[in-house]
């Protein structure tokens, strides 16, 4: 009988992720092999640590103050889950989502990241998360004489990833240079039929980018309107209440 080691969490292989059958000269993959693929893609995704374990199912809709807002949040949650369930179709069409509301802290980023996490774990998609400010900052950093990467290398990596989550589009200062960067990325992803997920504090029409960028975004996404209410404090309060129940029960 094969000696198993503790390296495999399932005690099903020697830790390599593969099981070799010497009698049939065949190789099968252990579940830990697929787990390692997901783990590496989660690291590549660059998702902030506070969002790493977020799921669509755990997105709370009862924290919103009105029935209208709770209904709108529930619809956004359902649409996000349906996107995961129908990912192959959306991938073929190159269609992403555009989460927006006029209020910060309304759950846009949280739901977008939950979608990214689900696509990695369910479909093993290559996902990349980046804010517009960080994206422009990374590109500016390539202009230094000591930079080991070039502007084109960063832009091409961003253009080629399966699913790109661009957080907070519209908050960046619009310049000709920034406009050219966004056009290059968005146009490249549109041509390649790549899925892009956006979050924003405004509608697509209200973005201060020029029409060539807005027209492309409009073609690439389905808008999802979240409630115009900040729920960060409400979520924190609910989480504290749950922990208090544990402490003082």
C-alpha positions as CSV (number, residue, x, y, z in Angstrom):
1,X,0.0,0.0,0.0
2,X,1.3,3.5,-0.9
3,X,2.9,5.4,2.0
4,X,1.1,8.7,2.4
5,X,2.6,11.8,3.8
6,X,1.2,14.7,5.8
7,X,2.0,17.1,2.9
8,X,-1.3,16.2,1.2
9,X,-4.3,17.6,3.3
10,X,-6.4,14.7,2.0
11,X,-3.8,12.0,2.7
12,X,-4.3,10.9,-0.8
13,X,-0.9,11.4,-2.4
14,X,2.8,12.1,-1.5
15,X,2.3,15.9,-1.6
16,X,3.1,16.2,-5.3
17,X,-0.5,16.4,-6.3
18,X,-0.2,13.3,-8.4
19,X,-0.7,9.6,-7.9
20,X,1.2,7.2,-10.1
21,X,-0.2,3.7,-10.7
22,X,2.8,1.5,-11.6
23,X,0.6,-1.3,-12.7
24,X,-1.1,0.7,-15.4
25,X,1.6,3.2,-15.8
26,X,-0.9,6.0,-15.5
27,X,-1.1,9.3,-13.5
28,X,-4.1,10.7,-11.7
29,X,-4.3,14.1,-10.0
30,X,-5.2,14.5,-6.4
31,X,-7.7,17.1,-5.2
32,X,-4.7,19.0,-3.5
33,X,-3.3,19.5,-7.0
34,X,-6.4,21.5,-8.0
35,X,-6.4,23.3,-4.7
36,X,-2.8,24.5,-5.4
37,X,-4.0,25.9,-8.8
38,X,-6.7,27.9,-7.1
39,X,-4.3,29.1,-4.4
40,X,-1.8,30.4,-7.0
41,X,-4.6,32.1,-8.9
42,X,-5.9,33.7,-5.7
43,X,-2.4,35.2,-5.1
44,X,-2.1,36.4,-8.7
45,X,-5.5,38.1,-8.4
46,X,-4.0,40.7,-6.0
47,X,-7.3,40.8,-4.0
48,X,-6.9,42.9,-0.8
49,X,-6.4,40.7,2.3
50,X,-9.6,41.9,3.9
51,X,-11.6,40.6,0.9
52,X,-9.8,37.3,0.3
53,X,-12.5,35.1,1.9
54,X,-15.5,36.9,0.7
55,X,-18.2,34.9,-1.0
56,X,-21.4,35.9,-2.9
57,X,-23.5,33.9,-0.4
58,X,-22.1,35.9,2.5
59,X,-23.1,39.2,0.9
60,X,-25.6,40.6,3.4
61,X,-28.7,42.3,2.0
62,X,-30.5,42.8,5.3
63,X,-28.1,45.6,6.4
64,X,-29.7,48.1,4.1
65,X,-32.2,50.5,5.8
66,X,-35.2,50.3,3.4
67,X,-37.1,47.5,1.7
68,X,-36.3,49.1,-1.7
69,X,-32.6,49.0,-1.0
70,X,-32.8,45.5,0.4
71,X,-34.6,44.4,-2.8
72,X,-32.1,46.1,-5.0
73,X,-29.2,44.5,-3.1
74,X,-30.8,41.1,-3.3
75,X,-31.2,41.5,-7.1
76,X,-27.5,42.5,-7.4
77,X,-26.5,39.4,-5.4
78,X,-28.7,37.2,-7.5
79,X,-27.3,38.6,-10.8
80,X,-23.7,38.1,-9.5
81,X,-24.5,34.4,-8.7
82,X,-26.1,33.9,-12.1
83,X,-23.1,35.4,-13.8
84,X,-20.9,32.7,-12.1
85,X,-23.4,30.0,-13.1
86,X,-23.4,31.2,-16.7
87,X,-19.7,32.2,-16.9
88,X,-19.0,30.2,-20.1
89,X,-21.7,32.2,-22.0
90,X,-20.5,35.5,-20.7
91,X,-16.9,34.6,-21.5
92,X,-17.8,33.8,-25.1
93,X,-19.6,37.2,-25.4
94,X,-16.9,39.1,-23.5
95,X,-19.5,40.6,-21.2
96,X,-18.7,41.8,-17.8
97,X,-20.5,43.8,-15.1
98,X,-20.6,47.4,-14.0
99,X,-21.4,47.8,-10.3
100,X,-22.3,51.4,-9.4
101,X,-24.0,53.5,-6.8
102,X,-23.6,57.2,-5.8
103,X,-22.5,56.3,-2.3
104,X,-19.2,55.0,-1.1
105,X,-19.3,51.9,1.1
106,X,-22.5,50.6,-0.6
107,X,-21.1,47.1,-1.3
108,X,-19.9,47.5,-4.9
109,X,-16.3,46.4,-4.3
110,X,-17.4,43.7,-1.9
111,X,-19.7,42.1,-4.5
112,X,-17.2,42.5,-7.3
113,X,-14.5,40.8,-5.3
114,X,-16.9,38.1,-4.2
115,X,-17.5,37.5,-7.9
116,X,-13.8,37.3,-8.6
117,X,-13.2,34.8,-5.8
118,X,-16.1,32.6,-7.1
119,X,-14.7,32.7,-10.7
120,X,-11.3,31.6,-9.5
121,X,-12.7,28.7,-7.3
122,X,-15.5,27.5,-9.5
123,X,-14.0,28.1,-13.0
124,X,-10.3,28.5,-12.2
125,X,-10.3,31.8,-14.1
126,X,-7.3,34.0,-14.0
127,X,-8.6,37.1,-12.2
128,X,-6.8,40.4,-11.5
129,X,-8.0,43.1,-9.1
130,X,-6.7,46.6,-9.2
131,X,-7.9,50.1,-8.4
132,X,-7.7,52.8,-11.0
133,X,-5.3,54.8,-8.8
134,X,-3.0,51.8,-8.3
135,X,-3.1,50.9,-12.0
136,X,-1.9,54.4,-13.0
137,X,0.7,54.3,-10.1
138,X,2.1,51.0,-11.3
139,X,2.5,52.4,-14.8
140,X,4.1,55.6,-13.6
141,X,6.6,53.5,-11.6
142,X,8.0,52.0,-14.8
143,X,9.3,55.4,-15.9
144,X,12.0,55.3,-13.2
145,X,15.5,54.4,-14.4
146,X,15.7,51.5,-11.9
147,X,12.4,49.9,-13.0
148,X,12.6,46.3,-14.0
149,X,9.3,46.4,-15.9
150,X,8.1,48.5,-18.8
151,X,4.8,50.3,-19.3
152,X,4.0,47.9,-22.2
153,X,4.6,44.8,-20.0
154,X,2.1,46.0,-17.3
155,X,-0.5,47.1,-19.9
156,X,-0.2,43.8,-21.8
157,X,-0.5,41.8,-18.6
158,X,-3.6,43.8,-17.6
159,X,-5.1,43.4,-21.1
160,X,-4.6,39.6,-21.3
161,X,-5.9,38.4,-18.0
162,X,-9.2,36.4,-18.2
163,X,-11.2,38.6,-15.8
164,X,-10.1,42.1,-14.8
165,X,-11.7,43.9,-11.9
166,X,-11.2,47.7,-12.2
167,X,-12.2,49.2,-8.9
168,X,-13.4,52.8,-8.5
169,X,-13.2,54.0,-12.1
170,X,-14.0,57.6,-12.2
171,X,-12.2,58.7,-9.1
172,X,-8.8,59.2,-10.9
173,X,-7.7,62.5,-12.2
174,X,-8.5,62.6,-15.9
175,X,-5.6,63.6,-18.1
176,X,-4.7,62.9,-21.7
177,X,-2.1,60.4,-20.5
178,X,-4.5,58.6,-18.2
179,X,-7.2,58.6,-20.9
180,X,-4.7,57.0,-23.3
181,X,-3.8,54.3,-20.8
182,X,-7.4,53.4,-20.1
183,X,-8.3,53.5,-23.8
184,X,-5.4,51.1,-24.6
185,X,-6.4,48.7,-21.9
186,X,-10.2,48.8,-22.4
187,X,-10.0,48.7,-26.2
188,X,-7.6,45.8,-26.1
189,X,-9.8,43.8,-23.8
190,X,-12.9,44.6,-25.9
191,X,-11.2,43.4,-29.1
192,X,-10.0,40.2,-27.3
193,X,-13.5,39.6,-25.9
194,X,-12.1,39.6,-22.3
195,X,-14.4,40.0,-19.3
196,X,-14.0,43.3,-17.3
197,X,-15.7,44.1,-14.1
198,X,-16.0,47.7,-13.0
199,X,-17.1,49.5,-9.8
200,X,-17.9,53.1,-9.8
201,X,-19.6,55.9,-8.0
202,X,-21.3,57.1,-11.2
203,X,-23.1,55.7,-14.2
204,X,-21.2,55.1,-17.4
205,X,-22.6,58.2,-19.0
206,X,-21.5,60.3,-16.1
207,X,-17.8,59.2,-16.2
208,X,-15.5,62.1,-17.2
209,X,-13.6,59.9,-19.6
210,X,-14.1,60.7,-23.3
211,X,-16.8,59.1,-25.4
212,X,-14.5,56.5,-27.0
213,X,-13.8,55.0,-23.6
214,X,-17.4,55.3,-22.3
215,X,-18.8,53.7,-25.5
216,X,-16.5,50.7,-25.2
217,X,-17.3,50.3,-21.5
218,X,-21.0,50.4,-22.4
219,X,-20.5,47.7,-25.0
220,X,-18.5,45.5,-22.6
221,X,-20.7,45.4,-19.5
222,X,-24.2,45.0,-18.0
223,X,-24.9,47.8,-15.3
224,X,-25.9,46.7,-11.8
225,X,-27.2,49.5,-9.6
226,X,-26.6,49.0,-5.9
227,X,-28.3,51.0,-3.2
228,X,-27.2,54.5,-2.5
229,X,-26.4,53.8,1.1
230,X,-23.2,53.1,3.0
231,X,-23.4,49.8,4.9
232,X,-19.9,49.5,6.2
233,X,-20.8,50.6,9.7
234,X,-24.0,48.4,9.6
235,X,-21.9,45.4,8.6
236,X,-19.4,46.1,11.3
237,X,-22.1,46.4,13.9
238,X,-23.7,43.2,12.8
239,X,-20.4,41.3,12.9
240,X,-19.7,42.7,16.4
241,X,-23.1,41.6,17.6
242,X,-22.5,38.1,16.4
243,X,-19.1,38.0,18.2
244,X,-20.7,39.4,21.3
245,X,-23.2,36.6,21.3
246,X,-20.2,34.2,21.4
247,X,-18.4,36.1,24.1
248,X,-21.3,36.7,26.5
249,X,-23.6,33.7,25.9
